[in-house]
């Protein structure tokens, strides 16, 4: 995976959230994004996923420019598997139907093909016994795994994870982490925002530390955590 970001800026009213952010990285499968609350992590993730437009600046992912036109952005979003903190499952649909929905509605797959993919994805994430359960009948970990199965079903170019374990207790967190580690073993490309530093160390190849709307520090995961260079990152890792 290659990501190149040039002079990315984003403000909400008078609040500058991203401030001439730059990044240029190659040959990684999982980018971990960490930093304090308010540092710009979620905003950057929303722009990378096509859910938000930057005020200025350019982004290239795997050599292709992230579009700014709304029509082109709609097609771009179809190529990304996004997993949110809050699961975002449809409460009136069972697990199998939740996985099938984007395949049927967005990608226009047939009922037969959508059902086949749904069954494969649910089996892959050990959810076969839960395919006919609605979200309220599933644990938090199971719901998040359904969300991952749904994201994987569309065969995305890459995945984006926004704090995928923050709403879960430790036992359920492990379930979700194992699912994401499965994707890593399959060399799927991922961008991950999380407060769980131990998890970042396990799955990320490369890590960036966002502070005050900029990439304050970056590097390969081992060097990043064992030899922090800025005082901001040193203080953050002590917490």
N, C-alpha and C positions, 0 to 999 in steps of 0.2 A: 504494500500500500504506500502511495505517495501523497503527501498533503503539502501544498504551498499556499500560504496566506500572506497577502501583501497589504499593509496599511489598512487593516480592518477597523472601522469605527462604527459605534452604535450608541445612540443616546435615547433616553426616555425623558421627554421634557428637557429640563436643564441638567439632568443627571447623565454624565458620560460613563457608560458601562464598559465599553471596549474602546481603548485609546491607542490607535495606530498599532494594532496587534500584528505581529509578524511571526511566521513559522515556516520552516522549510525542512521536511524530513522525508526519508526514503527507506524502503526495504524494511517495513515493520508490519506486523499483523494486528497488534493491539496497542492503541494509544491510550494511556491513562491520563486523565485530567484531574488535578487536585488543586486545592486552594481554599482560602477562607470564604465564608458566606459574603456575598456582595462583590466577589472578585471578578465575576463575569463568566463563570463556568456554564451556567444554564443558558445564558444568552448566546454564548458561542455555540453550544450544542444545538440550540433552536435554529441558528443560522446555517450550521452544517447540515441539518436535517431538512432545510427548506421551509421551515415553519415561520421563519422570521427573515426579513430583509435587512441587510446592513445599510447604514447611512452612506458609507463609501468603502472602497477597497474591493479586492478580488480574491477568490478562492478557487484553486484548482485541486481536484482530487483524482488521482490516477491519470493525470494529463488532461482531464476535461474540466472546463470552467463551470462552476456552479452558476446556473442561470439566475437572472434577476426578474425576467419577464414572468408574469403570473401563469401564463399558459405553459411555458417551458418548465416552470417550477413544479407544476402539477405532474408532469411526466417524470421529472427528477425524483419527486417524493415516492413514486411508485417503485423506484429501484432501490429503496433503502428500507431495511428492517429496523423499526424504532420500538424500543421497549421502555415504557415509562415507569416512574416510581409508583404510580397508583394503579398499575395493572391495565386500566382502561378496557376491561372486558364489558361486553353488552350483557346486562343482568338477566334479560329475558331469553337469552340463547344459552344452550349447553356448551360444553367445552368444544365438541366437534364442530358445532355450528359457528362458534367464535373463530375457529381456525379457518373455516370455509368461507366466511363472509367476504374478506378482501379478495379472495380468489374469484368468487362469483361476481361481486359488484364492481370491483376496481379493475381486475385483470380479465374479466369476462370469460373465465374458464367454464366448461360444462359442469353440470351437477356431478356427473360420474367422475370426472378428473379431479374436481375439488374434493370430493369425498375420499378418493384414493389418497391424495396428498395429505388430507387431514388425518386419516388413519395412520399413515406412515410417520407423520410428525409427532402425533400423540404417543405412538409406540416408542419412538426414539427417545422421548423424554419421560418414559415410564409412567404414562398417563392413560394407558389403555383401559384400565378399570374405572376411569373417571370420565370417559368421553361423553356420557349422557347426563352428567351432573351440571347444574347451573352454578354460576360463580359463588352464590351464597352457601352452597353445599361443599365448597372446596376450601382448604386451608390457604393462607396467604402464599405460602411457598408453591402450592399447586397452581394457584391462580397466575403467579408470575411465570411458572413454567409453561402454562397454556399460552401466555403472552409471547414467550420466546418461541414456542412451536408455531404460533401464528406468524411471527416475523420471519421465521426460517422458511415457512411454506411458500412464500413468494419468490424464493431463491434470490435474495437481494445481493447487490454488488458489495455491500458492507452493512454492518449492524451499528446502531447507536443505542447505548444503554445510559439512561439518566437515573442515577441513584437506584439501581434495581433491587437493592436489599435493605434500603434504609427504613422501610415500613415493617420489617420482619423481625421476629425474635431470633436468637442465635441458631436454634435448630432448623428453622425454616430458611434462614440465610444460607446455611450449608447446602441445602437442596438446590437453591438457585445458583450458587457459586459453582457447584458441580456441573450444572447445565451449561454455564458459560465456559467452563474449562473444557467441556466436550467440544464446543465450537472452536476453541483455541487449538485443540489437538487436531482438528480437521482443517486447520490453517485458514479459518474464516477471518476476514478483516473486520476489526471492531474499533469503535471509539467509546470509551467508558468514563463517565463522571461518577466519582464515589468519594465518600469520606472514609471508607475502609482502607487504610493504608496497607494492611497485611494482604488484603485481596488484590490491590494494585500490584504488589510485589510478586504475587503468584501468577497473574495473567498478563500483565503489560510487558511489552518489549521496550517501550519508550514512554517517558513521562514528562508532562509539562506542568509547571506550577504557575497558576494564574494569580496575579496580585495587582490590584488597582487597574484592572482592564488590560494588562499586558502580560506577555510571557516573561516572567521574572527569572525563571531558570528552566532548563530542559536537559534531557540526556537519556542515554540507555539506562534501563531500570537499576542495574546493580550500582553503577557509578553515581547515579542520581541520589540514591538513598544512603550510600556509604560515604560519599564525599560531597555533601552540599556546599555550595560556594557562597551564596548570598546569606546575609543575616536574616532576611525574611523567611527563607526556607528553613534555615537552622532552627529558628524560633518556632515555626509551624510544626516541624517534626518532633519537637520536644513536648508538645501538648498531649 
